[in-house]
Amino acid sequence: EVSMGDPETAFCTLANREELNPEEGSIHHCLYQFTCNETLTETNKLLCDVCTQRHCGPKNNIKSEKKYVYTNAKKQMLISLAPPVLTLHLKRFQHAGFNLRKVNRHIKFPEVIDLAPFCTAKCKNVAEGNTKVLYSLYGVVEHSGTMRSGHYTAYVKMRAMNNHLSDLVLQGKSQALETEPVKGQWFHISDTHVQAVPVSKVLSSQAYLLFYERLL
């Protein structure tokens, strides 16, 4: 969604992102980099319709004259609608010449994550005055192997039904007040093998996909 709001608030977030100081190699650092403010200059300048109209006159003359005006601009990708279920997909490959290489580096991720520093100040489904948008981890997909072959396994938390999440999905209303992880037992699932595991094993996995449910 392209925001055409007040330039003074266009790059504002629900919580101060500059206070984060995210640890490198963490999911917070990944989100921080993904939502950084970018300056578009030189060959990345933005085509400005307003500037073009000022320079070329009425719209019906623009195509015939083909005089387009590009200008320096700022760009930032932020969350404008906090989802009931947050899915984070980690890019686990990199280019090595003409080939692709799998990235096996461990990325730290928490049981509870706050999206507020990555949400627009006027995030649509966040109550006015809230400076936190909290999510609790309930699922992880892990891949072992190479880019050519491998095996997928999953970690899933068995927990009580989240009525607040149901309200959010069905009615779009967030009334949840919990700020702690949803209680439950974690299981590791590999094909037909299922084993109970501690949360420490989950958090030490090489996550490929992360699934969070909204708390607040």
Disulfide bonds with the S-S distance in Angstrom:
none
